Amino acid sequence: MLTTTVRELWVLQALCGAESMPLGLQPLKPYIPVAHSDLVVETDMGRQPITATAEYDSLRRAGVIDERGQVDAVVRDWMTVLSKPDREVMLRIRTPDQPADDEHGATVFERSLVICRHQNRYMAMGARYGDEIVIGGVGEAQAPHRQIELMLPILIPAFGEGEAADIDGANVLKDQLEQSVLAGLPGGPEGIARALTSCGLSSWDVQVVSAVTRLEDSAMAVVVVIDYGIDMRVHPRVLTVADTEYGRLSFTTSTGADGKQWMSIFPTTATALEHDLTELLSLPQLA
């Protein structure tokens, strides 16, 4: 694993010729060969060669760049996988930051983790927490089940531990749920509760699910799968896991035989989380 910074990662992008990084690690500016081929960049001291920057020197002292200016071969391989994926698994996590006060609403802190697969075989990961970036290898495998086995130990710890919420769970039409909640938002907590009730949730389930919207008291993780071919395609199936004062629950999307999209809301045990992730990671590549 390599722990670095956003600015240092851009230096590695330039040295490796990696035009972009995964969505989950952005906002990082792209490396544009036409604009940056001379490896001269804008700094607080004016235009400087990349080799004269503090970021380059930090990477050199860490052994990531050698005396000839070559990036370590293993790190270069990680950068290749991250910049040229055929599939990207992106996990975004929000946690409470500052509570609401008289002037401002509650704020949240976000971090992200991505696993990229290159040539349907090589896998690498990247994680961002503020200005800190961690990149590393995940493994090499061609069999889909083996790829999933290598990804799960990276993804699952990021969720932390949580007790499953004590709810019966429900399946509701995704469009109905989204439209009802959007319509109920102006009414605050009471409006959201009415919206959830209109979708058929029990009074207790409404109380638990409503807790997800209280940013100062809840955390949420969202996992999406993105496939790359001629263009970028995001799978419609998404996994969302929320931690509330009532426990952990998951929201998963699926498509019925009639083409309608459903939202399943259920308590999340450790076993259920692994199962939901496995199903998500098993999605076939989008053409």
C-alpha positions in Angstrom: 0.0 0.0 0.0 1.1 3.6 -0.6 -0.3 6.4 1.5 0.0 9.7 -0.4 -1.9 13.0 -1.0 -4.1 14.3 -3.7 -1.4 16.5 -5.1 1.2 13.7 -5.0 -1.2 11.4 -6.8 -1.4 13.9 -9.6 2.4 13.9 -9.9 2.2 10.1 -10.3 -0.5 10.5 -12.9 1.7 12.8 -14.9 4.8 10.6 -14.6 2.8 7.4 -15.5 0.7 9.1 -18.2 -2.5 8.2 -16.5 -5.1 10.6 -17.9 -7.7 10.2 -15.2 -8.4 8.5 -11.9 -11.6 6.7 -10.8 -14.8 8.6 -10.1 -14.5 7.6 -6.4 -11.2 9.5 -6.0 -12.3 12.7 -7.8 -12.2 15.7 -7.8 -8.7 15.2 -9.1 -7.7 17.1 -12.2 -6.9 15.0 -15.2 -3.5 14.6 -16.7 -3.8 16.1 -20.2 -0.9 15.0 -22.4 -1.2 18.0 -24.8 -1.1 20.5 -21.9 1.2 18.7 -19.5 3.6 16.7 -21.8 6.5 19.0 -20.8 5.9 18.1 -17.1 5.8 21.8 -16.2 3.1 22.8 -13.7 1.7 25.9 -12.1 2.8 26.3 -8.4 2.8 29.0 -5.8 6.3 29.9 -7.1 5.1 30.2 -10.7 5.7 27.6 -13.4 8.1 24.9 -12.3 9.2 21.5 -13.6 7.4 18.7 -11.9 10.8 17.5 -10.6 11.2 20.8 -8.7 7.9 20.4 -6.7 7.6 19.4 -3.1 5.3 16.6 -4.1 7.9 15.1 -6.4 10.6 15.4 -3.7 8.3 13.7 -1.1 7.7 10.8 -3.5 11.4 10.5 -4.2 12.3 10.4 -0.5 9.6 7.7 0.0 11.2 5.5 -2.6 8.3 5.8 -5.0 10.4 7.6 -7.6 14.1 6.6 -8.2 17.1 8.7 -9.0 16.4 8.4 -12.7 12.9 9.7 -12.2 11.2 6.3 -12.8 8.1 5.4 -10.8 8.4 2.1 -8.9 7.2 -0.7 -11.1 4.5 -2.0 -8.7 3.1 1.5 -8.1 3.1 2.1 -11.9 1.0 -1.1 -12.3 -1.5 0.1 -9.7 -1.8 3.4 -11.5 -2.4 1.6 -14.8 -5.3 -0.5 -13.3 -6.8 2.6 -11.6 -6.6 4.7 -14.7 -7.8 2.1 -17.2 -10.5 0.0 -15.6 -13.1 -2.1 -17.4 -15.0 -2.2 -14.1 -15.0 0.1 -11.1 -16.7 -0.7 -7.8 -17.2 2.6 -5.9 -18.1 2.9 -2.2 -19.0 6.3 -0.7 -19.5 6.7 3.0 -20.9 9.7 4.8 -20.7 10.2 8.5 -21.8 13.1 10.8 -19.4 16.1 10.9 -20.8 19.2 12.6 -24.3 19.2 14.3 -26.9 21.8 13.2 -27.0 25.1 15.0 -29.2 28.2 14.8 -27.6 29.4 11.5 -26.5 26.2 9.7 -27.8 22.7 9.2 -25.9 19.6 10.1 -22.8 18.9 7.9 -21.3 15.5 6.9 -17.9 14.2 6.1 -17.5 11.9 3.1 -14.8 9.4 2.2 -14.6 7.0 -0.7 -13.1 3.7 -1.7 -12.8 2.2 -5.1 -11.7 -1.1 -6.5 -10.8 -1.2 -10.2 -10.4 -4.2 -12.5 -8.2 -4.0 -15.6 -8.4 -6.4 -18.5 -10.9 -8.5 -16.6 -8.0 -9.7 -14.4 -5.9 -7.2 -12.5 -7.3 -5.4 -9.5 -6.2 -2.4 -7.5 -7.8 -0.1 -4.9 -7.8 3.5 -4.0 -9.2 5.2 -0.9 -9.7 8.9 -0.2 -10.2 10.5 3.2 -9.9 14.3 2.9 -6.5 15.1 1.3 -5.1 11.6 2.1 -5.0 9.0 -0.6 -4.2 5.3 -0.3 -3.6 3.1 -3.3 -2.6 -0.6 -3.4 -3.0 -3.9 -5.1 -6.0 -6.2 -4.6 -4.9 -9.2 -6.6 -5.1 -11.0 -9.9 -7.8 -13.4 -10.9 -9.8 -14.3 -14.0 -12.6 -16.3 -12.5 -15.5 -14.0 -11.4 -16.0 -15.8 -8.0 -12.3 -15.5 -7.2 -12.4 -11.7 -8.1 -15.3 -11.3 -5.6 -13.4 -13.2 -2.9 -10.5 -10.8 -3.3 -12.7 -7.7 -3.3 -14.8 -8.5 -0.2 -12.0 -8.3 2.4 -11.3 -4.8 1.1 -14.9 -3.6 1.0 -16.5 -5.1 4.1 -14.2 -3.6 6.8 -15.0 -0.1 5.4 -18.6 -0.5 6.6 -17.5 -1.1 10.2 -19.6 -3.1 12.6 -23.3 -2.5 13.3 -26.3 -4.2 14.9 -29.1 -5.0 12.5 -32.2 -2.8 13.0 -35.3 -4.4 14.5 -37.6 -4.1 11.5 -39.7 -6.5 9.5 -38.6 -4.9 6.2 -40.5 -4.2 3.0 -40.4 -4.1 -0.8 -41.8 -0.9 -2.3 -41.8 0.5 -5.8 -38.7 2.6 -6.3 -40.4 5.3 -8.3 -43.2 5.6 -5.8 -40.8 5.8 -2.8 -38.6 8.4 -4.5 -41.6 10.6 -5.6 -43.3 10.4 -2.2 -40.1 11.3 -0.3 -39.3 14.2 -2.6 -42.9 15.5 -2.2 -42.6 15.1 1.6 -39.3 16.8 2.1 -40.7 20.3 2.4 -42.8 19.1 5.3 -39.7 18.1 7.3 -39.7 14.9 9.5 -43.5 14.8 9.5 -43.7 15.1 5.8 -41.2 12.3 5.3 -43.1 10.1 7.7 -46.3 10.7 5.8 -44.5 9.8 2.6 -43.2 6.6 3.9 -46.5 5.6 5.3 -48.1 6.2 1.9 -45.8 3.6 0.5 -47.1 0.9 2.9 -44.5 0.9 5.6 -45.6 0.1 9.1 -45.5 2.8 11.7 -42.4 1.3 13.4 -40.6 0.9 10.0 -41.4 4.5 9.2 -39.8 5.6 12.5 -36.6 3.6 11.8 -36.3 4.5 8.1 -36.9 8.2 8.9 -33.9 8.2 11.1 -31.7 7.8 8.0 -32.5 11.4 7.0 -31.2 12.8 10.3 -27.6 13.6 9.2 -26.3 14.3 12.7 -27.4 10.9 14.0 -26.8 8.6 11.0 -24.2 7.3 8.6 -24.7 5.9 5.1 -22.6 3.9 2.6 -23.5 3.6 -1.0 -22.0 1.0 -3.4 -22.3 1.2 -7.2 -20.8 -0.7 -10.0 -19.5 1.1 -13.1 -18.5 -0.6 -16.3 -16.3 0.9 -19.0 -16.3 0.0 -22.7 -17.0 2.4 -25.5 -18.5 4.6 -22.8 -19.2 4.6 -19.1 -22.3 2.7 -17.9 -23.5 2.7 -14.3 -25.5 -0.4 -13.2 -29.0 0.5 -12.1 -28.7 -1.9 -9.1 -27.3 0.0 -6.1 -26.7 -1.1 -2.5 -27.1 1.4 0.3 -26.4 0.6 4.0 -27.4 3.0 6.7 -26.5 3.1 10.4 -29.1 4.8 12.7 -29.8 5.0 16.4 -32.1 2.0 15.7 -29.5 -0.1 14.1 -28.3 -1.0 10.6 -30.6 -1.4 7.5 -30.0 -1.8 3.8 -31.7 -0.4 0.7 -31.2 -2.5 -2.4 -32.7 -1.9 -5.9 -33.8 -4.7 -8.2 -35.8 -5.0 -11.4 -38.8 -7.3 -11.6 -39.9 -9.4 -14.6 -42.3 -6.7 -15.6 -39.5 -4.2 -15.8 -40.5 -2.3 -12.7 -37.8 -1.2 -10.2 -38.2 -2.2 -6.6 -36.6 -1.0 -3.4 -36.0 -3.6 -0.7 -35.6 -2.2 2.8 -34.4 -4.8 5.4 -32.3 -5.2 8.5 -28.6 -5.7 7.8 -26.6 -8.5 9.5 -23.0 -9.2 8.7 -24.1 -12.2 6.7 -26.7 -10.2 4.8 -24.1 -7.5 4.0 -21.8 -10.1 2.5 -24.6 -11.6 0.5 -25.8 -8.2 -0.8 -22.3 -7.2 -1.8 -21.7 -10.6 -3.5 -24.9 -10.2 -5.6 -23.9 -6.7 -6.6 -20.3 -7.7 -7.6 -21.7 -10.6 -9.6 -23.6 -8.4 -12.0 -22.7 -9.2 -15.6 -20.6 -6.7 -17.6 -22.8 -4.1 -19.3 -22.2 -4.1 -23.1 
